[in-house]
Amino acid sequence: MKAIVVLISWVRNSALDIVSFALNIVTKMTDNTNFPKPKVPLTELSDAAHRLEDAYASRKNGMDGKLEYEAALDGLNERLYSQASYVNDIAAGNAQIIASSGFEPSNNARVPATIPVTPNPPKVKPLGNGIMSISTDKVSGASSYLYVIFLGDDVFNITVQDDYILMPPSTIKTIIIPEGGLREDIRGLVPGTKVHVQVLAQNTAGKSPFSAMVSAFVA
């Protein structure tokens, strides 16, 4: 019979869901007599969660924003793994004690993530005043979506290899949203410009292939 342990499932969630998960653990473990001295101090875990929350909001603000977001996500995940190990040691297979910490008990220590399937073609809708709405249908297991928007008549081929996107040198104006949601609004576009949009789904296991391309004109 397999031992009851903490289920390592949060890594499949979106960044904001991980923030909520971590803050719930802080709440559950505060003044919890089962855990007199958490391996990760609860104030430290709370601070790491709020750091990720702030970094998520600023993740599209250039390279600095992207790097801070990645560092905050890694930092919170590292602390959650450490806290999960501590809870396992204290609980010694007791599912009720594990549940009291905010973690989920399970017979399986980890739910492995799998690369999401290719999304359906995105929906592209001009909203007027140089604003374009792009959206995609939810893909099971995806934590975020990467959008590529070409501006103008020309496009080029982008491929996915080993969790990286490969783009050839080009003068074609391109917008990339590396960690997008189900809907994003692109502002500041020039009315009359033709745009072409592709999207892929991604999670900790990797990136899906790109969807088919959809075109529209900015209004």
N, C-alpha and C positions, 0 to 999 in steps of 0.2 A: 504493500500500500504506500502510495506517495505521501510525503509529508505535506502539511498545510504551510504555505509560505506566502509572502507578499507577491501579488500579481504585478509584474512589470508591464503595465499596459498603457501608461500615460504617454509614452513616446509616440504613439500613433495619433495623438490628439493635436489640435491646432495650438498655437502658442498661447492664445488667450484661455483656452480650456486648461492648459497646463498651469497657467497662473491661478485659475480658480481652484484647481486640484490642490496645488501647494498651499494656498491660503486656507482651504478647508482642513488640511492636515495640521496647520498651525492652530486653528480653532479647536480641533479634536484633541490635540496633545497638550494644550494649555491646561494646567492643573490636573492632568490625568495621572493618577497615582501609579498606573502601570509603567509610566515612563518618567522616572524621577530626574534623569539627566540625559536628555536627548543628545545623540552624537553631534547633530547639527543644531546649535542653539536656535530656538524658535524665532527670535528676532532676526537672526541671520537668514533663515529660510524666508521669512516675510520680506526682508529687504531685497533678497534675490528675486522674489516673485514680482515685487513692484518695479524693480529695475527692468525686468523683461517686459512688463506692461508698458512702461515708458518707451523702451526701445522699439517695441512693436509699432507704436504710434509714429515713430520717427524713422522707420526702417527704409523709407523711400527717399530720404534726404541725402542722396549722394552716397559715395563709398563709405564715409565715416559712419553714416546711419546704418548701413548694411552690416559693417563690421561690428558695431556696438550691439546690434540685434543678435548676430550670431554668437558673440561672446556671452551675452546675457542668457541666451537659450542654453548654451553649453553649461554655463555656471549653475543655472537652476537645475538642469538635469543631473549634474554631478552631485549636487546636494541631495536631491531626491533619492538617487541610488544609495548614497551613504546613509540617509535616514531609513530607507527600506531595509538595509542590512542590519542596522541597529534594532529595528522593530522585529525582524526575524529572530535575532538573538534573544530578545526579551520574551517574545511570545512562545518560542520553543514549540511551534506547531499548533498553538491554541488559536483557532479562527476568530473567537470573540475578542481576544486581545488585539489581534491584527486589525479587525474591523473598528475597534475603538480608537485606533490611531488615525483613521481616515484613509488608510490604504485598504486595498481589497484582498481578501484571502482567496487562495486558489490551490489546487493540486499541481498546477503548472506555474513555474516561476516566471515564464516569459511568453508573451503572445507575439510571435515574430511578425514584423510588418512585411508586406509584399508590395512590389511596385504597382501603382494604380494602373488601370486600363486607360487607353486613349480617350480623352473627352470627346463629346459631340462637338461639332463646329460651333464656335462662339456666336453669340447674338450681338450684333453691332447696331446701335440706334443713335442717330444724330438728334441732339436735344436743342440745337440752336445756340447762337452766341459763341460758336467755336467750341462747344462741349460735345463730346462723344461718349456714350455709355457703352461699355462692353461687359458681357456677362457670360457665364458658362453654367451648364447643368452640374449638379453635385456628383462627384465621383466617389464611390465607396472607398474608404481608406485613405483618401487624399487629405493632407493637412493644409495645403495651399496650392495656388495655381500660378504658373509663370506665363505671362502674356508677352507677345512680341507684336508691335504695331509698326508697320512700314508706312511712311508718309510719301505720297507721290505715286507715279505710275509703275515704277520698277520695284521688284522684290529680289531677294536672293535666298538660296537654300540654307536652312539652319538644321543641323543634325544634333542628336543627343548621343553622347558616348561616355560611358563610365561616370554617369551623374553630372557631366558637364555639357554645356551647350557650345557647339563649335560654329563660329561665325567667320566667313571669309572677309578679308579686307574689302571695304566698300565705302563709297561716298553717299550711299543712300541713307537718308535720315530715318533713324529707327528709335523707337521708345521701347524699353524693356521694363516690365514690372516683375521683379524676381520673386516676390512673396505676396501675391494678390489673393483677394477673396473671390467669392462667387460673382461679385459685381464691382467694377471700378469705373469711375468717371474721369475721362481725360480732358483737361481744360487747356485753354490757350491755343487751340488749333486755328488754322486759317480757313474760313469758310470757302468751300469749293474744292478743298484738298481731298484727293482720293486716299483712303486708308485701307490697308490690308491687315487682318488680324488673325493670329494663330494662338493657341493655348495648349499647355500641357499640364497634367496633374502630377503632384509630387508629395513625397513623405520621406521619412528617414531611410527607407529602403532604396529610394532613387526616384528617377523621373520617367514618366510615360513618354511614348512618342508624341510628336505634335499632332494636333487636330488638323483637319482640313482648313484651308484658308477662306476667310469671308471678307468681302470688300464692301465699302460704302463711301459716300461723300459727306464731308463735314458741312453742316448747315450753319 
